[in-house]
Amino acid sequence: MLFAQGCNKLQRWLLFILLWFGLINLGYASQSEVLVVIPWDAAPYSLLVASVENQLKRKDANTHGIQNPVRLRLVNLQTLDATGQALNTEPNQLVIAFGIQATAYALALNKDIRVISSFVSRSAMRSLLVQADNLKRQSRLVSVLFLEQPVSRFVALLHLLLPEAKEIGSIYGSVSIQGKNELIHQASKYQLTVNDTVISESDNPLKKINAVFMASDAVVVLPDKSSFNRQVARWVITLSVKQRVPVIGFSKKYTQAGALASIYSDPDQIGRQSAELLYQCLKTDSPTAAQFNYPKYFKVSLNNSVAKLLGLTIPAASELERKVRQIETSGKTK
């Protein structure tokens, strides 16, 4: 009797140890917990999170070579700050950080985490990584997804809309000037000449922007700081109508304000690609150098009223999107 009781006790302890070390399971599926860090719970961040969640629901993790289901734990920095709570992470914890504020926070967590930074501008990421502390923490970055489109996409769209254009213009600020050489390079593939100008705080913007419009068949506007974008947009749209020179912008709002067309990625598309990057990271525990990515999914918005005003007949947005993707895939400009 005592021997039987001792065996039962030993069996229970053995079962506990096996379960503790994960050597057996009782049919419960373990989960990969991923932290999703956002600065606050409102658009566009709430839309980004919803997109990731929907993507995970639509696609079974097993189809991506992931053994365990993925569970997201949302971290709202605004709430953390208000409550004074500390965020606990596990060794090798995977984190998706939306926005530069969330990225800076995630990089400052313990050294064993892996960070996917998404919905960040190139200039903001560059500024963040040159800081001494973040240079040391850069190894924690496994992937970065920029908000901006590649410059090549703007030029491809312009060429599809205006195949007869020979001279294109651009107006740069302190951030967008970083895209100048790339714009010249991409324009040369279509035998396009670039007329450009740089606007500083002390300049008379109207005079310099007007000179660009006078010399150009179309104008490409690259994103800059929000204050610069607002300042320049007013003059760009006014001169576009006055001089009948079409503008290619970088957001749906730019199109609504009077640009002929814009090319951009919305939160749903950024969230979709972020989920795909998450699956890639879950497939390996080995640290790798950070991969820097432009948006894979994008939209074209058109202003048909502007097209009519300028006497242009333009394809549908879906057709332009298809042709831009075709150019990117084939590498052929014609």
C-alpha positions in Angstrom: 0.0 0.0 0.0 2.7 2.5 1.0 4.7 1.4 -2.1 1.7 2.1 -4.4 1.2 5.5 -2.8 4.9 6.3 -3.3 4.7 5.3 -7.0 1.7 7.5 -7.5 3.4 10.5 -5.9 6.6 9.9 -8.0 4.5 9.7 -11.2 2.8 13.0 -10.4 6.1 14.7 -9.8 7.5 13.2 -13.1 4.4 14.4 -15.0 4.9 17.9 -13.5 8.5 18.0 -14.5 7.8 16.8 -18.1 5.0 19.4 -18.4 7.2 22.2 -17.0 10.0 21.6 -19.5 7.5 21.2 -22.4 8.5 17.5 -23.1 4.9 16.5 -23.3 1.6 18.4 -23.7 -2.0 17.8 -22.9 -3.3 19.0 -26.3 -3.0 22.7 -25.6 -1.4 24.8 -28.4 1.3 27.1 -27.2 1.4 30.6 -28.6 4.0 33.0 -29.8 3.3 36.3 -28.0 4.2 39.4 -29.9 4.1 42.8 -28.4 2.6 45.6 -30.5 3.7 49.0 -29.3 1.8 52.1 -30.4 2.1 55.7 -29.1 -1.7 56.1 -28.6 -4.9 54.2 -29.5 -6.3 56.3 -32.3 -6.1 56.5 -36.1 -3.8 55.7 -37.9 -2.4 53.4 -35.2 -5.6 51.7 -34.4 -6.1 50.9 -38.1 -2.6 49.5 -38.3 -3.2 47.1 -35.4 -6.6 46.1 -36.8 -4.9 45.3 -40.1 -2.3 43.1 -38.5 -4.9 41.3 -36.5 -7.1 40.7 -39.6 -4.1 39.4 -41.5 -3.2 36.9 -38.8 -6.8 35.7 -38.8 -7.0 35.3 -42.6 -3.8 33.3 -42.9 -3.2 30.3 -40.7 0.3 30.5 -39.2 1.0 26.9 -40.3 0.9 28.0 -44.0 3.9 30.3 -43.2 5.9 27.5 -41.6 5.1 28.7 -38.0 4.3 25.9 -35.6 2.4 27.9 -32.9 -0.4 30.4 -33.2 0.5 34.1 -32.8 -1.0 36.2 -30.0 -0.7 39.9 -30.0 -0.3 42.0 -26.8 -1.1 45.6 -27.3 1.0 48.2 -25.5 -0.2 51.8 -25.5 2.6 54.2 -24.5 0.1 56.9 -23.6 -1.5 54.5 -21.1 1.8 53.3 -19.7 2.9 56.9 -19.2 -0.3 57.8 -17.4 -0.3 54.8 -15.1 3.5 54.6 -14.5 3.5 51.0 -15.4 6.7 49.2 -16.5 6.6 46.9 -19.5 7.9 43.4 -18.9 9.4 41.4 -21.8 10.5 37.8 -22.3 14.0 36.7 -23.6 14.0 36.9 -27.5 10.6 38.7 -27.3 9.4 39.9 -30.7 8.0 43.5 -30.8 6.2 45.4 -33.6 6.7 49.1 -33.0 4.4 51.4 -35.0 5.8 54.9 -35.4 9.2 56.5 -34.4 8.1 57.1 -30.8 7.2 53.5 -30.3 10.4 52.4 -32.0 12.5 54.5 -29.7 10.7 53.0 -26.7 11.1 49.5 -28.0 14.8 49.8 -28.7 15.4 51.0 -25.1 13.9 47.8 -23.6 16.1 44.8 -22.6 18.7 43.7 -25.0 17.2 40.3 -25.8 14.2 41.5 -27.8 13.8 41.7 -31.5 12.1 44.8 -33.0 10.1 45.3 -36.2 9.8 49.0 -36.8 6.9 50.0 -39.0 5.2 53.1 -40.3 8.3 55.3 -39.9 9.9 57.8 -42.2 13.4 57.4 -43.5 14.6 60.7 -42.0 13.1 59.9 -38.6 14.7 56.5 -38.5 18.1 57.9 -39.6 17.9 60.6 -36.9 17.0 58.0 -34.3 19.8 55.6 -35.1 22.6 58.2 -35.1 22.0 58.8 -31.4 24.7 57.1 -29.3 22.4 54.9 -27.2 20.5 53.7 -30.2 23.6 52.9 -32.2 24.4 50.3 -29.5 20.8 49.0 -29.6 20.6 48.8 -33.4 21.3 45.1 -33.3 17.8 44.7 -31.8 16.2 45.8 -35.1 15.3 42.9 -37.3 13.2 44.8 -39.9 12.1 48.3 -40.8 9.1 49.2 -42.9 9.2 52.8 -44.2 6.1 54.9 -44.7 7.3 56.6 -47.9 7.2 55.2 -51.4 10.4 54.6 -53.3 11.2 57.6 -55.6 11.0 55.3 -58.6 7.3 54.8 -58.1 6.6 58.6 -58.4 8.5 58.8 -61.7 6.9 55.6 -63.1 3.4 57.0 -62.3 4.2 60.4 -63.8 5.5 58.7 -67.0 2.3 56.5 -67.3 0.1 59.6 -66.9 2.2 61.9 -69.0 4.3 59.9 -71.5 5.1 63.0 -73.6 6.6 64.9 -70.7 10.3 65.9 -71.1 10.9 68.2 -68.2 9.8 67.5 -64.6 10.1 69.7 -61.5 10.5 69.1 -57.8 10.6 71.3 -54.7 12.7 70.2 -51.8 12.8 70.9 -48.1 15.4 69.9 -45.5 14.1 66.3 -45.6 13.0 65.7 -49.2 16.4 67.0 -50.5 17.7 63.6 -49.5 15.8 62.2 -52.5 17.2 64.6 -55.1 19.9 62.4 -56.5 17.5 59.4 -56.7 14.9 61.5 -58.5 17.5 62.6 -61.1 18.6 59.0 -61.5 15.1 57.6 -61.9 14.0 60.4 -64.2 17.0 59.6 -66.5 15.6 56.2 -67.2 12.7 57.9 -69.0 14.9 60.5 -70.6 13.4 63.2 -68.3 15.2 66.3 -67.2 14.7 67.5 -63.6 14.2 71.2 -62.7 14.3 71.6 -59.0 14.7 74.1 -56.1 15.3 74.0 -52.4 13.1 76.1 -50.1 14.6 77.3 -46.8 12.9 79.3 -44.1 14.3 82.6 -45.3 13.2 82.1 -48.9 10.3 83.6 -50.8 8.7 80.3 -51.6 6.3 81.6 -54.3 9.1 83.0 -56.5 11.2 79.8 -56.4 8.2 77.4 -56.8 6.9 79.5 -59.7 10.3 79.2 -61.5 10.1 75.4 -61.3 6.5 75.3 -62.7 7.5 77.7 -65.5 10.2 75.2 -66.7 8.4 71.9 -66.2 5.8 69.7 -67.9 4.8 68.2 -64.5 5.9 68.5 -60.9 6.7 65.7 -58.4 6.2 66.5 -54.7 8.2 64.2 -52.3 7.2 64.1 -48.6 9.0 66.3 -46.1 8.3 67.6 -42.6 4.6 68.2 -42.0 5.1 72.0 -41.6 7.0 72.2 -44.9 4.4 70.0 -46.6 1.5 72.4 -45.6 3.5 75.5 -46.6 4.4 74.2 -50.0 1.1 72.5 -50.9 -0.8 75.8 -50.9 1.5 77.3 -53.6 2.0 74.1 -55.5 -1.8 73.5 -56.0 -2.4 77.2 -56.9 0.4 77.3 -59.5 -0.7 73.9 -60.9 -4.1 75.3 -61.8 -2.8 78.7 -62.9 -0.1 77.3 -65.2 -1.9 74.1 -66.1 1.0 71.9 -65.0 0.0 68.6 -63.3 1.3 67.6 -59.9 2.1 64.1 -58.6 1.7 64.0 -54.8 2.3 61.5 -52.0 -1.1 61.2 -50.2 -4.8 61.0 -50.9 -5.2 64.4 -49.3 -2.8 65.9 -51.9 -5.0 64.5 -54.7 -8.2 65.9 -53.0 -6.5 69.3 -52.7 -5.8 69.5 -56.4 -2.9 67.2 -57.5 -3.6 65.2 -60.6 -2.6 62.0 -58.9 -0.8 60.6 -55.8 0.8 57.3 -54.9 0.9 56.1 -51.3 0.2 53.2 -48.9 -2.7 53.3 -46.5 -2.6 51.9 -42.9 -4.3 48.6 -44.0 -1.5 48.0 -46.5 1.2 48.9 -44.1 -0.4 46.6 -41.5 -0.6 43.8 -44.0 3.1 44.0 -44.8 4.0 44.3 -41.2 2.2 41.0 -40.5 4.2 39.4 -43.3 7.4 40.7 -41.8 6.3 39.3 -38.5 5.9 35.8 -40.0 9.4 36.0 -41.5 10.9 36.9 -38.1 9.0 34.1 -36.3 10.6 31.5 -38.7 14.0 32.1 -37.2 15.5 32.8 -33.8 18.9 33.7 -35.3 19.7 37.4 -35.2 20.3 39.0 -38.6 21.2 42.5 -39.8 18.1 44.7 -40.0 16.3 44.6 -43.4 15.0 48.0 -44.6 11.9 47.8 -46.6 9.7 50.2 -48.7 6.0 49.5 -48.9 5.1 46.6 -51.1 1.4 47.4 -51.4 0.3 50.8 -52.6 -2.6 52.8 -54.0 -3.0 55.4 -56.7 -5.6 58.2 -56.3 -6.7 60.3 -59.1 -8.5 63.7 -59.4 -10.6 63.4 -62.5 -11.8 67.0 -62.2 -8.2 68.2 -62.5 -7.6 65.8 -65.4 -10.6 67.3 -67.2 -9.4 70.9 -66.4 -6.0 70.1 -67.9 -7.5 68.3 -70.9 -6.0 64.9 -70.0 -7.5 61.5 -70.6 -6.1 59.2 -67.9 -6.4 55.5 -67.2 -8.2 54.1 -64.1 -6.3 54.0 -60.8 -6.4 50.2 -60.8 -4.8 50.1 -64.2 -2.1 52.5 -63.2 -1.3 50.5 -60.1 -1.0 47.3 -62.2 1.3 49.0 -64.6 3.5 50.5 -61.9 3.9 47.0 -60.4 4.7 45.6 -63.8 7.5 48.2 -64.3 8.9 47.3 -60.9 8.8 43.5 -61.6 10.2 43.7 -65.1 12.6 46.6 -64.6 11.5 47.9 -68.0 10.3 51.5 -68.4 8.6 50.9 -71.7 
